[in-house]
Amino acid sequence: MSGTSTAIRSHITDPQATSTSTSATLTVSVTSTGAAIGTLTNNGGGKYTGAFSWPVNPANVTVKSSLGGAASSAVKAK
C-alpha cells in the first residue's frame, strides 16, 4: 500500500490510496485519535478514493488495509 494524498475543502476529506491488492478494504482514520472517518471505495486497478465529511481538519489521517498495511499523511488544505 502506498501513501495517501488528502485534501480538505470545507471539512470534506478526499483521500486517495493505492494497493497492490484488488481485494483489500481500506479504512481512513484520524491519526491522533484513531477515530474512524470512513471506508475508501475500490475503483479497480488497486486505486481507492473517498469523500467524507469531518467537523474539523484532522491534520493527519491514516489509511489501514484489511491485509495489514498502513500509511499516514498530513492533510493538505485546498
Secondary structure, 3 states (H helix, E strand, C coil): CCCCECEEECCEECCEEECCCCCCCEEEEECCCCCEEEECEECCCCEEECCEECCCCCCEEEEEECCCCEEEEECEEC
